[in-house]
Amino acid sequence: MFVTICFVSLLRLALAAKDVSPRLPIYDGQCDPPFQPIQGSKCYFLSYSTFKGSWQTAQQLCRLSHPKAYLAEFQDLEELIDATLFLSNDDHECRSWSSPGPWIGGMEIGDSNTFTWASTNSTIQNFNWAEGRPNSASSNDGIALDCSMECE
Protein backbone atom coordinates (compact mmCIF):
# COMPACT_ATOMS: atom_id res chain seq x y z
CA MET A 1 0.00 0.00 0.00
CA PHE A 2 1.26 3.50 -0.71
CA VAL A 3 0.16 7.07 -0.26
CA THR A 4 0.49 9.57 -3.09
CA ILE A 5 0.91 13.28 -3.49
CA CYS A 6 -0.20 15.08 -6.61
CA PHE A 7 2.99 15.64 -8.59
CA VAL A 8 1.41 17.46 -11.54
CA SER A 9 -0.26 20.11 -9.41
CA LEU A 10 3.06 20.71 -7.69
CA LEU A 11 4.78 20.97 -11.08
CA ARG A 12 2.29 23.64 -12.10
CA LEU A 13 2.96 25.42 -8.81
CA ALA A 14 6.69 25.25 -9.43
CA LEU A 15 6.43 26.56 -12.98
CA ALA A 16 4.04 29.32 -11.92
CA ALA A 17 6.11 30.40 -8.92
CA LYS A 18 8.26 32.99 -10.70
CA ASP A 19 9.48 34.49 -7.43
CA VAL A 20 10.76 31.14 -6.12
CA SER A 21 14.24 30.26 -7.29
CA PRO A 22 16.60 27.44 -6.40
CA ARG A 23 18.79 28.25 -3.42
CA LEU A 24 22.21 27.04 -4.49
CA PRO A 25 23.63 26.48 -7.97
CA ILE A 26 24.86 23.15 -9.32
CA TYR A 27 28.65 22.80 -9.37
CA ASP A 28 31.10 20.33 -10.93
CA GLY A 29 31.79 17.32 -8.74
CA GLN A 30 28.74 17.94 -6.56
CA CYS A 31 27.59 14.31 -6.71
CA ASP A 32 29.14 10.87 -6.93
CA PRO A 33 27.82 8.65 -9.75
CA PRO A 34 25.09 7.47 -10.23
CA PHE A 35 23.65 10.52 -8.44
CA GLN A 36 22.75 13.65 -10.39
CA PRO A 37 22.98 17.20 -9.03
CA ILE A 38 19.93 19.41 -8.69
CA GLN A 39 19.56 23.01 -7.62
CA GLY A 40 19.78 23.47 -3.88
CA SER A 41 22.98 21.38 -3.48
CA LYS A 42 21.17 18.03 -3.38
CA CYS A 43 22.10 14.85 -5.23
CA TYR A 44 19.37 12.54 -6.54
CA PHE A 45 19.35 9.10 -8.08
CA LEU A 46 16.02 8.53 -9.78
CA SER A 47 15.60 4.80 -10.30
CA TYR A 48 12.04 4.50 -11.64
CA SER A 49 13.26 2.89 -14.84
CA THR A 50 16.00 0.82 -13.16
CA PHE A 51 14.62 -0.67 -9.94
CA LYS A 52 11.10 -1.36 -8.75
CA GLY A 53 9.95 -2.55 -5.37
CA SER A 54 8.54 -1.66 -1.99
CA TRP A 55 9.35 1.41 0.11
CA GLN A 56 11.67 -0.74 2.25
CA THR A 57 13.49 -2.04 -0.84
CA ALA A 58 13.91 1.50 -2.17
CA GLN A 59 15.36 2.69 1.16
CA GLN A 60 17.80 -0.26 1.16
CA LEU A 61 18.88 0.48 -2.42
CA CYS A 62 19.61 4.07 -1.44
CA ARG A 63 21.74 2.96 1.47
CA LEU A 64 23.62 0.47 -0.72
CA SER A 65 24.30 3.09 -3.40
CA HIS A 66 26.09 5.53 -1.06
CA PRO A 67 26.88 5.49 2.68
CA LYS A 68 24.98 8.75 3.29
CA ALA A 69 22.06 8.15 0.90
CA TYR A 70 18.41 7.81 1.86
CA LEU A 71 15.05 8.34 0.18
CA ALA A 72 14.38 12.00 -0.60
CA GLU A 73 13.01 14.09 2.27
CA PHE A 74 11.80 17.65 1.78
CA GLN A 75 12.20 20.19 4.55
CA ASP A 76 10.43 23.04 2.78
CA LEU A 77 8.56 24.04 -0.37
CA GLU A 78 11.77 25.09 -2.14
CA GLU A 79 13.23 21.58 -1.81
CA LEU A 80 10.01 20.06 -3.09
CA ILE A 81 10.02 22.46 -6.07
CA ASP A 82 13.68 21.65 -6.82
CA ALA A 83 12.89 17.93 -6.80
CA THR A 84 9.75 18.44 -8.87
CA LEU A 85 11.65 20.31 -11.56
CA PHE A 86 14.34 17.60 -11.57
CA LEU A 87 11.80 14.78 -11.88
CA SER A 88 9.85 16.45 -14.67
CA ASN A 89 12.84 17.80 -16.61
CA ASP A 90 12.73 15.19 -19.39
CA ASP A 91 9.18 13.90 -19.00
CA HIS A 92 6.58 16.65 -18.53
CA GLU A 93 3.77 14.22 -19.43
CA CYS A 94 4.97 11.54 -16.97
CA ARG A 95 4.78 8.82 -19.63
CA SER A 96 7.71 6.87 -18.21
CA TRP A 97 6.28 6.72 -14.69
CA SER A 98 5.01 3.47 -13.27
CA SER A 99 2.72 3.12 -10.29
CA PRO A 100 3.63 3.81 -7.63
CA GLY A 101 5.90 6.66 -8.64
CA PRO A 102 9.24 7.30 -6.95
CA TRP A 103 9.25 6.54 -3.25
CA ILE A 104 10.26 9.36 -0.92
CA GLY A 105 11.41 9.13 2.70
CA GLY A 106 8.09 9.58 4.50
CA MET A 107 6.63 6.71 6.52
CA GLU A 108 3.36 6.37 8.44
CA ILE A 109 3.43 5.78 12.19
CA GLY A 110 1.31 2.65 12.62
CA ASP A 111 -2.20 3.27 11.28
CA SER A 112 -2.37 6.89 12.49
CA ASN A 113 -2.27 8.73 9.13
CA THR A 114 0.60 10.67 10.74
CA PHE A 115 3.82 10.56 8.72
CA THR A 116 7.44 11.17 9.65
CA TRP A 117 10.67 11.49 7.70
CA ALA A 118 12.57 8.23 8.15
CA SER A 119 16.03 9.75 8.67
CA THR A 120 15.00 12.23 11.40
CA ASN A 121 11.67 10.91 12.73
CA SER A 122 10.36 14.47 12.41
CA THR A 123 6.64 14.81 11.68
CA ILE A 124 5.76 15.79 8.11
CA GLN A 125 3.71 18.96 8.29
CA ASN A 126 2.15 21.18 5.63
CA PHE A 127 2.90 18.61 2.94
CA ASN A 128 1.48 18.85 -0.57
CA TRP A 129 -1.03 16.03 -0.07
CA ALA A 130 -3.56 15.30 -2.77
CA GLU A 131 -7.09 16.28 -1.75
CA GLY A 132 -8.47 13.83 0.80
CA ARG A 133 -5.03 12.37 1.59
CA PRO A 134 -3.62 10.82 3.64
CA ASN A 135 -6.48 8.43 4.24
CA SER A 136 -5.06 4.93 4.14
CA ALA A 137 -6.83 2.11 5.93
CA SER A 138 -3.60 0.13 6.30
CA SER A 139 -0.61 0.90 8.50
CA ASN A 140 3.06 1.80 8.10
CA ASP A 141 2.56 3.16 4.58
CA GLY A 142 5.34 4.82 2.63
CA ILE A 143 4.87 7.89 0.43
CA ALA A 144 5.28 7.74 -3.35
CA LEU A 145 5.07 10.67 -5.72
CA ASP A 146 2.15 10.42 -8.13
CA CYS A 147 2.44 12.06 -11.52
CA SER A 148 -1.16 11.48 -12.62
CA MET A 149 -3.78 14.19 -12.86
CA GLU A 150 -6.27 12.23 -10.74
CA CYS A 151 -4.20 11.45 -7.63
CA GLU A 152 -6.28 8.45 -6.56
C-alpha positions, 0 to 999 in steps of 0.5 A: 500500500502506498500514499500519493501526493499530486505531482502534476499540481506541484509541477504547475505550482513550481512553474508558476512560482516565478518568485521562487528560485533554487537556493544554491547552484549546481557545481562540478563534482557535486555528486558521486555517480550514479547521483545527479545534481539538482539546484539546492545542493542536493544529489538525486538518483532517480531509479524509476526505470531501473529498480522497482519494489517496496518502500523498504526495498527503495530505502535499502537500495539508497543505502547500498548506493552511497553510505549517506544516501536515503530516500528524498526528504523535503524540509520546505517548499523550495526543496520540493520544487527543486525535486519536482523540476528535476523529476519532470525535466525530461518527462513533462507528461509523466509517460515513463512513470510506473505506479507507484511513482518514486518513493520518498522518505516519509513513513506512516506511524502505525495506522495513524495517518501521521507521517514522519521522515525516516532519517530524522523521525520528524513529523511531516507537516504542511505537505502537498497532499492530494485532496483527501489524503492521507487516508489509508486504511492500512498501517506503516505506509510509505509515500510515493510521488504520483504524476497522474492528474487524478491522484487516486 
